[in-house]
Amino acid sequence: MRRLILRFAILLTVSATAAAPVAAGDPGHDRGADVLNRATRQAASASGSPTPLIADNFALLGHANLGGGVPNGDVFFYDHGGSVGKYAYVGTWSAQCTGQGAKIVDVNDPTSPKWIGFVGARMGSSNEDVVVVRIGTRDVLGIGVQFCGRRGADGLALFDVTDPTHPTELSFVPTGTGVHELDLVVREDGTALALLATPFSEFVDQYFGTSFGGEFRIVDITDPTAPVEVSDWGIINDSDLEIQGSPIGLEVSSSFQGLPGFFAAHYAHSVRAADGGMTAYVSYWDGGILKFDISIPSEPAYLGRTIYPLGSSGDGHSMTPYQVGDTRYILQNDEDFQTLPDVLATSSATGATQYYAFQMPYAPALLTAGGQSKSGEVFDAGDGCQASDYAGAAGKIALVDTVDPFYVGIVPGWTIPCRIGDQILFAAQAGADSLLSNLVSPDNAYLFGAGSVNFRVLAATGTALEIFQISDIDEMADGIRAGLAGGAVTVTLIAEVPSWGYLRVFAETAADEWTQVGSFTGAPHAYGEHPTPPGSWSIHNTEVNGNRAYSAWYSNGIVALNLDNPVAPVMVGQFVPDTSKRHANSLGTGPAEVWGVAIDPATGIVYASDMRTGLWIVQPTGPAAATP
């Protein structure tokens, strides 16, 4: 994913300067082939057999394939009322960058949905997230637009869908980086706001001299034909928030100072309105879910955020608020595609302090279960760029400095003395027990380097080398080296429980940091299992109806949860679509990949978008149905 961002940034510098940022849609404004969607790319390409229909406490009402040519994104249900009635709007994803826009489906008869066409076709652009609200006398559709090809654009597209059979464009608001997810809300006084997540605009500003601004943006759309952007907020420039899990209390100063795991980063991924448009929740990935008072839209005020337990890999994708009496719970969806256990490291030189470590999944040996550990005496190989640096490393944990290759060409004068693949091979040939790579970077440890490893030569050594990486900015390596000056130092690395992403539950309090009070990890293959069967077993989005939650869970389809005890949700049903060849679109056959869910509150009917097979309409039954 970092390579994609790098490609985007290099192309951006060709056509942008600090004084003159590029307008969205400029041919040189390449977003790096959909920079955010490593997760959904992995989902779309997940191999394996098609899934058969599973309808546990769900009744299948209807299905619309929605055609080939483009994978399906999120789904939004809207009742236009009167003679127009009920429609579902389904976004499209950039995998093939067709720019087809969003799909409109007539669901007045849920047993016979009718796909009536596209809205928002825009060449070279992805249109994943869609929301509809009533503004004045219009039903207005908002689409988050992201660049995915040379003639694409980034921004917010607004359409009049009062007559969904004849949508008309109202306006387009360009943004510095693409609108990944959004929400639209109309206040009691008629003020309408668009809340936008525009990921990585702060990264581009920091390293390439643009002035795009913060990644959480508020646009006044009271007149949808003439929207006005009123504010932006970014975690780097507008806060002093610390990196979660930082053992030395470092403030976030770079987009990729995230929690080691699937994708170590801080970026605004999605936004959700609450309290009649007076509150916004921004999912800031490894920063947690951030809450803002937006009663004055031009001055969003940070209030608090969710805090991950130590040893978590972050990946806060989205959230749903759930109110019980005076207590507000945050149902947080963590989209995590790294199933290897997260790792915590300690050393005899640094005492009880626990540091995050990341194990490279291509290593010859791995910690694959919770509680597994590796402990050994440290050998300091310095920069580890010559075989002679490892003399004496046999049977020990070799500590080396690995310079982050990502910043070559970004930070002036940044060079790498050698590749991590060379360090791995030298350590293996010297008989080291493990390699502890200390990432020299502005950022935290992350997955890279497999392409620099000569696996044939590595296999010939017969090694069972484990490869861990720590972050130089955490200062663990400094502490170890200081300890080595006085004698031997031992490092211990302990694996957490392996998992995909799952549902975390937080309760808001008067404090500005909210700790986890519960979770649901019980979806098949989501937790405590490595390796897992073919498929994508991470949660994605959750919606609530009464005392039931319905989670889009990729290859697990829809997972229904009883929220009577919000801190301990209970699975009460599951629907997995049939993804056999007769339903498949251009992604071909394979496991289910359910992206989004939407609910008709009048009937309780649930609409689910599957990336491969279109729109599925189901009625929760028995324990899966909401109760008064």
Secondary structure, DSSP 4 states (H G I P E B T S, - for coil): -HHHHHHHHHHHHHH--SSSPPPTT-TT---TTTTTTHHHHHHHT--SPPPPPEEESEEEEEEE---SSS-EEEEEEEE--TTT-EEEEEEE-GGG-----EEEEE-SSTTS-EEEEEE---TTEEB--EEEEEETTEEEEEEEEEE-STT---EEEEEE-SSTTS-EEEEEEE-SS---EEEEEE-TTS-EEEEEE-TTHHHHHHHH------SEEEEE-SSTTS-EEEEEE-TTTS--PBPTT-TT-PBP-STT---SSS-------EEEEEGGGTEEEEE-BTT-EEEEE-SSTTS-EEEEEEEPPTT----EEEEEEEEETTEEEEEEEE-----SPPEEEEETTTEEEEEEEEE-TTSSS---STT-EEEEEEEE-TT--SGGGGTT-BTSEEEEEEE-GGGTTTSTT---SS-HHHHHHHHHHTTBSEEEEEEESSS------GGG--HHHHHHTT---EEEEEEGGGTHHHHHHHHHTTS--EEEEEE---B---EEEEE--SSSEEEEEEEE--STTSBS-SS--SS-----EEEEETTEEEEE-BTT-EEEEE-SSTTS-EEEEEEE---STTT--TT-S-S--EEEEEE-TTT--EEEEETTTEEEEEEE-GGGS---
